[in-house]
Amino acid sequence: MTSKAQLACRVCGLIQIEPPWGKDGNSPNYEICDCCGVEFGYEDSSLTGIKNYRKKWLQTGKNWVSKDDMPENWNVDEQLKNIPVQYT
């Protein structure tokens, strides 16, 4: 069974349909997060990259890349809680 932590974007915490880093946590799927726009396996491949990308995303307005997929009552603070602690 795939855990919520395995499904969360390491940058913004959006829960994905498939694990962005595979079930083993080491095999990125190179998809793009609909929320923050990170490419799994590229900009989120190091803790420094994750933190830098998150900082830039937050500072530039927390904009969704796929605005049509943004939930009506979206709460960024709640979503950020999904980020596994090792990536905060």
BELTARA-V599549 format. One line per field, one symbol per residue. burial: + if it has 9 or more other ideal C-beta (glycine too) atoms within 8 Angstrom, else -. A space follows every 50 residues. Layout:
burial->???
//
This chain:
burial->-----+++++++++-+--++++-----++-+-+-++-+++++++----++ --++--+-------+----+--------++-++---+-
//
